[in-house]
Amino acid sequence: MATPGAIEDDKPLLAQLVHLSPAQYQDWLHRTSRAKARFFASDRLEALTHVKWWVVPLVWLPLAGLMAWQAIASLPFNTFAVLLITGVLLWQLIEYSLHRWLFHAKPASPRAIVAHFLMHGNHHKCPCDIDRLVFPPLPACLPASAIFGTLRAFLPQACASGVFAGVLVGYVAYDCMHYLMHSGRLRGRLRTRHMHHHLDGNVAYGISSPLLDVLLRTNR
């Protein structure tokens, strides 16, 4: 097995991470670097891991608008407003759950280590990597489709569209706020909480709101 010191941070990381044990990975991961990491040897694959923050609202807000239009066309406005707020609150649950139980899971195999690093570990390793602060839209299509499919399985089309519009608005707000926190453009209590999360990964899982951290006693 490799040792943490055997990882060369200036070379493509994914091919190296498969040689770490789970304990070695955790030790290396929490040695924070201010440098920008390279994931792949291929320039084309590497380019797919870099996303400008404005791509997120550019891609997802038009879809949120379409979903809202579909809901408003079939429902009273008051009903739509309730569904939209429900979707925003649902996003709070999704955000917290993904962050706490998926992104902070302890990977136990080489493939799981690579997947964890791609999803979230890279952000804790290199929190200043400014072009990796938001989620790339292409892989985000998979969970987005799963969320809408689940809503559609339980709700009529118009109601599912209204809730999903709220989920998308909540997601865009979350990702943009996360970018602004790390770029230094958003200050205040939310940013302080999030920076504390980078020091202690067992608290402050909510990025855009402390609501569920307070309810589930993981607030800092």
C-alpha positions as a printed Julia matrix, in Angstrom:
220×3 Matrix{Float64}:
   0.0    0.0     0.0
   1.03   3.57   -0.6
   1.6    6.05    2.18
   0.11   9.56    2.24
   3.51  10.96    1.34
   3.57   8.79   -1.79
   0.72  10.77   -3.36
   2.19  13.35   -5.71
  -0.3   16.22   -5.61
   1.08  17.8    -8.79
   0.25  14.69  -10.85
  -3.15  13.18  -11.83
  -4.69  12.01   -8.57
  -7.32   9.41   -9.44
  -4.82   6.84  -10.69
  -2.88   7.25   -7.45
  -5.8    7.11   -5.03
  -6.62   3.48   -5.86
  -3.4    2.5    -4.09
  -4.42   3.99   -0.75
  -6.14   2.06    2.01
  -9.3    3.65    3.44
  -7.36   4.87    6.49
  -4.57   6.29    4.33
  -7.12   8.04    2.13
  -8.77   9.72    5.11
  -5.4   10.83    6.46
  -4.33  12.26    3.08
  -7.73  13.83    2.42
  -7.65  15.93    5.57
  -4.23  17.37    4.81
  -5.75  20.41    3.11
  -4.02  21.87    0.07
  -4.43  25.37   -1.34
  -3.29  24.17   -4.76
  -5.53  23.18   -7.66
  -5.66  19.43   -8.13
  -5.49  17.53  -11.4
  -7.77  14.52  -11.58
  -7.05  12.95  -14.98
  -4.09  12.61  -17.32
  -6.44  13.31  -20.24
  -6.97  17.02  -20.9
 -10.48  16.33  -22.22
 -11.58  14.45  -19.12
  -9.92  17.03  -16.91
 -11.84  19.84  -18.61
 -15.14  18.15  -17.68
 -14.32  18.54  -13.98
 -14.11  22.35  -14.18
 -17.35  24.34  -14.09
 -17.89  28.09  -13.82
 -20.45  29.02  -11.18
 -22.75  30.8   -13.63
 -23.31  27.57  -15.57
 -25.54  26.3   -12.75
 -28.22  29.04  -12.95
 -27.85  29.15  -16.73
 -28.77  25.46  -17.02
 -31.21  24.89  -14.18
 -33.21  28.11  -13.8
 -34.79  27.83  -17.29
 -35.86  24.29  -16.4
 -37.27  25.57  -13.1
 -39.18  28.19  -15.08
 -40.58  25.54  -17.42
 -41.68  23.4   -14.48
 -43.29  26.44  -12.83
 -45.11  27.33  -16.06
 -46.49  23.79  -16.36
 -47.77  23.96  -12.78
 -49.26  27.45  -13.05
 -51.06  26.51  -16.26
 -53.06  23.84  -14.41
 -53.26  24.99  -10.79
 -54.44  28.01   -8.78
 -51.57  30.34   -7.98
 -51.9   29.79   -4.22
 -51.58  26.04   -4.73
 -48.52  26.57   -6.92
 -46.94  28.81   -4.26
 -47.39  26.1    -1.62
 -45.87  23.5    -3.94
 -42.93  25.77   -4.75
 -42.17  26.37   -1.07
 -42.54  22.64   -0.43
 -39.93  22.01   -3.11
 -37.5   24.5    -1.58
 -37.91  22.8     1.81
 -37.52  19.39    0.17
 -34.22  20.59   -1.26
 -33.09  21.37    2.3
 -33.67  17.72    3.19
 -31.9   16.49    0.05
 -28.95  18.83    0.59
 -28.49  17.78    4.21
 -28.97  14.06    3.54
 -26.55  13.91    0.61
 -23.93  15.92    2.46
 -24.11  14.0     5.72
 -24.75  10.41    4.69
 -23.29  10.18    1.17
 -20.58  12.81    0.82
 -19.23  12.11    4.31
 -19.48   8.34    4.12
 -16.21   6.49    4.67
 -15.26   4.7     1.41
 -14.0    1.17    1.96
 -12.67   0.11   -1.47
 -10.47   1.64   -4.19
 -13.46   2.33   -6.45
 -15.41   3.86   -3.58
 -12.42   6.06   -2.72
 -12.26   7.38   -6.29
 -16.04   7.96   -6.37
 -15.93   9.75   -3.02
 -13.08  11.98   -4.12
 -14.89  12.9    -7.33
 -18.16  13.67   -5.54
 -16.95  15.57   -2.51
 -13.54  14.58   -1.2
 -11.75  16.86   -3.65
 -13.54  19.86   -2.14
 -12.24  19.11    1.34
  -8.77  18.42   -0.02
  -8.64  21.58   -2.16
 -11.33  23.98   -0.86
  -9.81  26.89   -2.79
 -10.14  25.22   -6.2
 -12.53  27.86   -7.5
 -13.71  26.02  -10.64
 -14.81  22.95   -8.68
 -17.16  24.62   -6.22
 -20.38  23.83   -8.12
 -21.66  20.52   -9.43
 -21.22  19.84  -13.17
 -24.65  19.82  -14.89
 -24.12  16.62  -16.88
 -23.72  14.24  -13.92
 -26.32  16.28  -12.0
 -28.92  15.18  -14.58
 -29.0   11.71  -13.0
 -30.11  12.73   -9.47
 -32.36  15.43  -10.95
 -34.14  12.82  -13.07
 -34.45  10.51  -10.06
 -35.98  13.28   -7.94
 -38.51  14.25  -10.6
 -39.32  10.61  -11.32
 -40.02  10.0    -7.64
 -42.24  13.07   -7.41
 -44.1   12.01  -10.54
 -44.7    8.54   -9.09
 -46.65  10.03   -6.18
 -48.08  13.28   -7.54
 -50.04  14.45  -10.59
 -47.94  16.04  -13.35
 -48.75  19.65  -12.42
 -48.09  19.14   -8.71
 -44.84  17.27   -9.38
 -43.72  20.09  -11.67
 -44.48  22.71   -9.0
 -42.52  20.89   -6.31
 -39.64  20.16   -8.69
 -39.44  23.85   -9.61
 -38.89  24.59   -5.92
 -36.25  21.87   -5.64
 -34.36  23.39   -8.57
 -34.58  26.91   -7.13
 -33.28  25.6    -3.81
 -30.45  23.76   -5.54
 -29.35  26.78   -7.57
 -29.39  28.95   -4.44
 -27.31  26.33   -2.6
 -24.64  25.93   -5.28
 -24.32  29.68   -5.9
 -24.13  30.41   -2.17
 -21.45  27.75   -1.8
 -19.41  29.37   -4.54
 -19.81  32.82   -3.01
 -18.74  31.55    0.41
 -15.49  30.12   -0.9
 -14.77  33.01   -3.25
 -15.07  35.41   -0.32
 -18.03  37.32   -1.77
 -20.55  36.09    0.79
 -19.77  36.7     4.43
 -21.7   36.35    7.65
 -22.95  33.53    9.84
 -23.65  31.03    7.06
 -20.12  31.34    5.73
 -18.66  31.05    9.24
 -20.67  27.85    9.78
 -19.48  26.38    6.52
 -15.85  27.2     7.18
 -16.22  25.47   10.54
 -17.5   22.4     8.68
 -14.18  22.27    6.85
 -12.46  22.08   10.23
 -14.92  19.58   11.71
 -16.69  17.39    9.18
 -19.17  16.11   11.77
 -21.18  19.33   12.01
 -22.82  22.0     9.83
 -23.95  19.82    6.92
 -26.48  22.39    5.73
 -24.88  24.92    3.39
 -27.77  27.15    2.39
 -29.59  26.9     5.73
 -28.89  25.65    9.28
 -32.5   24.41    9.64
 -31.88  20.65    9.63
 -28.61  20.99   11.53
 -30.59  22.62   14.33
 -33.35  20.0    14.2
 -30.93  17.05   14.06
 -28.42  18.52   16.51
 -25.5   18.8    14.14
 -25.28  22.57   14.35
 -21.92  23.98   15.4
